[in-house]
């Protein structure tokens, strides 16, 4: 799946999130599947769901972590593909 970094990430109303410490558990109410996020995944979730675009989130995360742009792009795309596949987020635009 090709994800446009110009798109905005939207959380559908049937996705619940519970943050416990630095980790999070997401629940898709439609299919009742749980999805866990480690501290890095939780930070990515927070930035993705509050940014105007995936690119904006990418830029914020790149400034926060000591990681190459290629590695972050791959990791962010991988997380987004999983979240989309589980119906936990939607792309807008």
FENJO-V969200 format. One record per pair of residues at least 24 apart in sequence whose ideal C-beta (glycine too) atoms are under 7 Angstrom apart, sorted by the first residue. I is the first residue (numbers start at 1). GAP is how many residues later the second one is. D is the distance in Angstrom with one decimal. If there is no record, write none. Layout:
i=[I;I]
gap=[GAP;GAP]
d=[D;D]
//
This chain:
i=[1;1;3;3;3;3;5;5;5;5;6;6;6;7;7;7;7;7;8;8;8;8;9;9;9;9;9;10;10;10;11;11;12;15;26;28;28;28;30;31;33;35;35;41;44;44]
gap=[80;83;51;74;77;78;48;49;50;53;47;49;87;46;47;84;85;86;44;45;84;85;39;40;45;80;82;79;80;82;38;78;78;73;62;58;59;60;57;56;53;51;53;38;32;35]
d=[5.5;7.0;6.7;5.7;5.3;7.0;6.6;4.4;4.1;6.2;5.6;6.3;6.7;6.5;5.7;4.3;6.3;5.2;6.2;5.5;4.5;5.4;4.6;5.6;6.5;5.1;6.8;6.7;4.8;4.8;5.5;5.9;5.7;4.9;5.1;5.9;5.0;5.7;6.3;6.7;6.0;5.3;6.1;6.0;6.3;5.6]
//
